[in-house]
Amino acid sequence: MSILDSKIPEGPLADKWTNYKNKINLVNPANKRNIDVIVVGTGLAGGSAAATLAELGYNVKTFCYSDSPRRAHSIAAQGGINAAKNYQGDGDSDYRLFYDTVKGGDYRSREANVYRLAEVSGNIIDQCVAQGVPFAREYGGLLDNRSFGGVLVSRTFYAKGQTGQQLLLGAYSAMNRQINRGKIQAFNRHEMLDLVKVDGKARGIIARDLVTGEIERHSAHAVVLASGGYGNVFFLSTNAMGSNVMAAWRAHRRGAFFANPCYTQIHPTCIPVSGDHQSKLTLMSESLRNDGRIWVPKRKEDVEAIRTGKLKPTQLSEDERDYYLERRYPAFGNLVPRDVASRAAKERCDAGFGVNKTGEAVYLDFASAIQRYGKEKAMTSGMHNPSKEEITKMGEEVIESKYGNLFQMYEKIVDENPYKSPMMIYPAVHYTMGGLWVDYNLQTTIPGCYAAGEANFSDHGANRLGASALMQGLADGYFVLPYTIGDYLSHDIRTGKIPTDTPEFDQAEKEVKDRIEKLMSGSGEHSVDYYHKKLGKIMWNKCGMSRNEKELKEAIEEISVLREDFWKNVKVPGTVNSMNPELEKAGRVADFLELGELFAKDALNRNESCGGHFREESVEQSGEQKGEALRDDKNFKYVAAWEYKGEPKDAELHKEDLVFENIELKTRSYK
Amino acid sequence: MNLTLKIWRQSDANSKGKLVDYSISGIEGDMSFLEMLDVLNEDLINKGEEPVVFDHDCREGICGACSLQINGEPHGPDRLITTCQLHMRKFNDGDTIYIEPFRAKAFPVVKDLMVDRSSFERIQHAGGYISVNTSGNTQDANAIPIRKEDADEAMDAATCIGCGACVAACKNASAMLFTSAKVSQFALLPQGQVEATERVLAMVNQMDEEGFGNCTNTGACEIECPKGISLENIARMNREYLKASMKG
């Protein structure tokens, strides 16, 4: 029997959240003033949580490693945010959004959490509009929607290609209001280095002021971790350079179980790698797949000619092109979910059809959309015999109004005009669905320690649909956590201020200082990046889009050896008591070197293909789905939650069986 | 490419800084400017020297963290981009490149090329928000219809990433473009009207308190802005401010 208690409320799915809210304990407003909450990470989840908790009356301290919460990586999310508003009248509902999300996650997420997410999704849009988020509008003044990969309705709200930016600025403005009121104390350029437990409960953190290097103690009645994902374990990813797993990992070392670490989403529409110097990968919104058609040449000789520059992609006729997504998945075509699109691209490139120099790119082509929109625009403008040039021009204008900033970004990076020649794209590591295990209350296995947004595991299963990450971050922060944390804090109204001059804080601070000292005392053979890049290569080659037992075992061994070498030989220049980005990186890479090994161990354990991860031993052998990923519900319909026991190889597996009462588990078919 | 870099080194806000020469080789056109600095830093670390500190994070032009005055221009020679989107193909073999921090009294140097832009934060704390309760009980979003043109214009203003290039480009180190973009977003939307008077007064006052200079309509800010924020926002803020002052 598992020791994990998910605390899913009783009752019918659609009533669980309402019933739950009706029954939990509340904290009297006068008592909220005596309760402190720490929020680590101030992106969409942390920022919205901090603002709302402060609004409710709690004293909030926020921590972020940037100089401002508005730099959080949520700002880079481009495409949009889902909500079951059914404004378009195309049949959307809470249930349908719930269904799509569970199916899109390949039945590895928790039903109750996902339903709640769908249920509050509409509120998010109301909230953001009230805050002044400038969502796209139709000419009648109402909100506009578009559709996104993996679904058949238009439920995605967007603000050009900068939706994450606008939503984050909305949450940030809500924080500003609370900062101005003195309810939020913001600690920017600070990093959490450890979690402090008192009598088994999370009661504070040890943080480092990144400017002065000073180690600080901060206490609270509860700690919320909203520190994002761990995609940077791959070194190359679409994550911001500083995104790291430290807060979650240090909590894991203190007893918070880490769930499904091997679940990584590989995003299909990224700008391909150009060389060894590359520091990160750039994603382009998946919304591009609404209008872009994906193809590679049918013939190898055309591929060869394109790679050597003898042939231009625009010179190939329609029937010389293989629109492989439309061919393989006629029902969804270019809008198949991210994992399917990513794997299909890799399959074509592995088969030798990649179109850039390194053979790791496919085309995303807007030529037909430009013609289609151009003709439509000509018709509506009353032009009866438009020339081809006029049609192209008008079509390009429509595309520009929809995706202009993305096209500009592509042109700056690749130095090619995507209006005239198809874009080149390739999959890249984007979002991690694993994270700290949380119950229905978003509480980790440490009482008083909560995890929200990408830092937790519960809502996305083995994969996630487009435009669902922003939804989850804001749902957790604005609408879920503020309720559930109150239930816990209602027991703390007589506790009083938590002192920081206690043995628990002494001990945690000492361990943090020892760790820093150890990092600084390496022999100095190699830089931090040297180790990070090596780790990244192991992860991408052996724990990436496609995995097998042999290579995963090799990865575990290689990472463990690399970690040992890191602690002996890393070189961290500069001093402890000043701004020292190399020291910050060293601490983060040390954590990645542990997480990477647990990641591989989890992937080895999960001998099934599901969602974003393709296990080579688990493939459909026959029938319509032949060659597609084979999920194994009989043996793996569970959450893998790992308990820290020292070295990652000693981590202990706990299983939370996933129960599906409202959805029948089906093979995901997009054919 | 082989390049000579003249980089501003300064150990903290209170120390004196100076330009230091570095030569670097093997730079490719596909590298971003920051990746070129990564290469330099790797060399410095391997030689046992301290790497150059600079702000950066998303490296895709949206977080607003990267700064750098490159050959005298914020974010370097190209238009409508941040430093992380500047590629080395814009430079030639043998070039000498001056790399300095953004300069303004309100942006003190933290270390080397990294400056403290928290003055921008305080301007936003002063009033850069709409006072709405984050309760989940707000009215339905479509109950506030907004003309598409207004929403688009608000979006254009809201696109500001707060990098500070406008300040660094301005001979007066004025923060008018930044502040006006924030004021404009709310001024253009119906939700922002109720507090418009207090907002513009509070934000402008805070901007002055932070030690930013005045606007003399030179327009360098608009030219250097990586997001193409328009000078019209400054005009709009001035109108809002005048209106508010007369009311106030």
Interface residues (C-beta under 8 A of the other chain):
Chain A: S48 A51 T52 E55 S66 D67 S68 R70 R71 A72 H73 I75 A76 K85 Y87 V120 N123 I125 D126 Q127 C128 V129 A130 Q131 G132 P134 F135 A136 R137 E138 Y139 G140 G141 L142 L143 A159 K160 Q162 Q165 Q166 L169 Y172 S173 A174 N176 R177 I179 N180 A186 N188 V211 T238 A240 M241 G242 S274 G275 H277 Q278 S279 K280 T282 L283 Q408 M409 K412 I413 D415 Y478 F479 G524 S527 D529 K571 P573 G574 S578 M579 P581 E582
Chain B: S11 D12 E28 D30 M31 S32 L34 E35 D38 V39 E42 L44 I45 N46 G48 E49 E50 P51 V53 D55 H56 D57 C58 R59 E60 G61 I62 C63 G64 A65 D78 L80 I81 Q85 H87 R89 V110 K111 M114 D116 R117 S118 F120 E121 Q124 H125 A126 G127 G128 Y129 I130 S131 V132 N133 T134 S135 G136 T138 Q139 D140 A141 N142 I144 P145 I146 R147 K148 A151 D152 A154 M155 A158 T159 I161 G162 Q185 F186 L189 Q191 G192
